[in-house]
Amino acid sequence: MAVSAAGRLADHPRIVAVKDCSYDFLGTQKVLARTELAYYAGCDEHILALYAVGAAGCVSTVANVVPRQVADILGAFEAGDTARAARLQLRATPLIEATTAAGLPGTVTAKALLNALGHPAGPVRPPLRPATPETTTQLLSLYKNFTAP
């Protein structure tokens, strides 16, 4: 969405927030600077970066699987420990990449991983197809690496 369109939408009394999946960080900053919209990072790799410039939070795929760790990223930033927040964000990168950039929608990968961990996420709905066993094994391995102490 163009910055000018976001600005016009921000004037509407019932539009109060935006989930940003644009990969246009400069445009996002312009909207944040010019409006009172609550901004939410919609791309997991941008959670910390958008939070650092004023986002309200995130709508995260990977947080479905590792909610505490995503909250820890934001919590470390809020506590003023930006170095720790950056380390946590960077540590999440392999899992984020596999969950959101595996050529599959995040719904597919999140459900595959949740089901593999024994959480009843259920099947994906058509026309989506489930993750392959190989993808699920890779996701599980990355999850274990990420959550290991």
Secondary structure, 3 states (H helix, E strand, C coil): CCHHHHHHHHCCCCCCEEEECCCCHHHHHHHHHHCCCEEEECCHHHHHHHHHCCCCEECCCHHHCCHHHHHHHHHHHHCCCHHHHHHHHHHHHHHHHHHHCCCCCHHHHHHHHHHHCCCCCCCCCCCCCCCCHHHHHHHHHHHHHHHCC
